[in-house]
Amino acid sequence: MSKLCKFTSPVDGKAVYVNPARVSVVYVHKGEPHDTIIGFGKDFMLGVKEGLEEVVATLDKATADKG
């Protein structure tokens, strides 16, 4: 099982946990303020407070540590 990655909800500041094996896309929505979005397939998107580079680095590290 993959290690879960901890991020922060931009709405309430609470922790959200992501399984990096299930992530299909990470992008930034250019609204105000900018939102980093983690996509799981085509049906579920999760906004997080962390920046794009930090999210990608965290997911990459968790994936590399898995095996």
Summary of the structure (lengths in Angstrom):
residues: 67
radius of gyration: 11.5
end to end distance: 9.9
largest distance: 38.2
contacts: 167
relative contact order: 0.26
helix: 27%
strand: 36%
